[in-house]
Amino acid sequence: GSHYIWDEDNNQIEVVYDEKLNRYVGNFDVGDAYVYRGIEDYYDYLNSSITIESLVNVKQFVSGDANFFSNLQAGGYGFELSDSTLSFVLNISGTYYYAKTTIKVDTWYHIVGTYDGSTMKLVVNGEVKDTVAVSGKIQLASEGTRFIGVGADSCFDGTVEHGCPSKVADAKLYFRS
């Protein structure tokens, strides 16, 4: 059966038991997201290196962009899906860069995106899928949008957008590569 949790904005998130993982996971549809606003307190540490990590199962591809763990509004970082192309996206000095690979629906993936100040890497299930050589400071998301969306992306008006029909078991952010 389903259970529910609530985020800081009082959004109700469905939590379901996943037989393959033998644990409970967040179950997101296009309009759902778990919002974590406490990240802005740590933005001073986020400028030259980052690692984001997620354990995700995309339920279906949608037309246009979809995000399942991101803070990409006018800057930032995150995981983005465009059809079957998965990208680790990072804004460096005002320009978006993409490390990419393809994925399938209804499959669990352990995804890690890292940036060490000179190289972006996208690692899927322990295998480096793409690297992008780029140097510079991480451009932070714009004021008012400095929060993480799990199941979607941050939006300019403080809500979320670009939801991704997915199950998310883990979503982690580290201020190091």
CORKARA-V175182 format. One record per helix or strand of 3 or more residues. SS is the DSSP state (H for helix, E for strand). FROM is the first residue (numbers start at 1). TO is the last residue. Records with the same first field share a line. If there is no record, write none. Layout:
SS->FROM-TO ; FROM-TO
//
This chain:
E->3-6 ; 12-18 ; 23-28 ; 34-36 ; 50-58 ; 65-71 ; 77-82 ; 85-92 ; 95-102 ; 108-115 ; 119-124 ; 127-133 ; 148-150 ; 166-174
H->38-45
//
